[in-house]
Amino acid sequence: MSKFLIAAIGLVFLVGSSVTMASGNKESSLPPVAAQDILNKMSCEGKKDGEKIRDRTDGEMITCPAKIKQPNFGK
């Protein structure tokens, strides 16, 4: 009986955490930002305006400060 109870409690935690992860970020007021834009912004930190860097994902040249593209994300 105790094994069944432990298994049931474990299942509740497993299902609850997967539902939380799958729910996404619908309550946040922050706009979604692509990982590529975050990397470009991090690369531009400490650089002067107008300095050029190479994008880490597609090799494109970016002028600092990096412009954040607003991705669609299936809307």
N, C-alpha and C positions, 0 to 999 in steps of 0.2 A: 504494500500500500504506500509506503514512504517513497519507493522508487517512482511510482506513478505520480505522486504529488510533486516530487522534484522535477520530473520530466515535464509536467504540466506548467510549472512555474517557469522553467527554462524556455518552453515554447512561447509563453506569453511575452517574455523579454525579447526573444528572437523576432517574433512577429511585430511587436511594438517598435523595435529599433529599425527594422526594415521599412516599416510604414513611415517613420519619421524621416529616414534618409530619402525615400522616394517622393516625399511631399514637395521637395525643392525649396525655393526661396521666395515663396509667394507673399509672405508677410513683410519682407524687407522693403524699405523705401529707397534703398540704393539701386541705381540702375545696374544691369548686368554688364560685366567687363570681361572681355576675352583675355585668355592667358597671354596671348601674344602682346597685347597692349600693356599688360602689367610688366612683362619682361622688358619692353621697350622703355617704359617709364623708369624702371629701375636702372637700366643702362644709362639713361640720360642724367641721373642724379650726379651732381658734382661737375657736370659739363656746362660750358657756356652756351648761351643762346646762339643758334646758328651752326653749332658744331655738328658734324655728321657722324653717325654710328651705323653699323651694319646690323640689320634685323636678325635676331637669333633663330628665327624659324624659317623664313624664306629667303634670306640674304639680301633683301631690298635695302637700299640706303635710306635712313631716316634722319631728318633734321631735328635736333633738339630745340625746344621741348617737344617730346613725342606727342602727337595728336592721338587721342583715343577715338577709335572708330566705334560707333554704337552698333553692335551686332544685332541681328534680327532675332536669333534664337527661336525661330519657328513661330513667331507671332503673326 
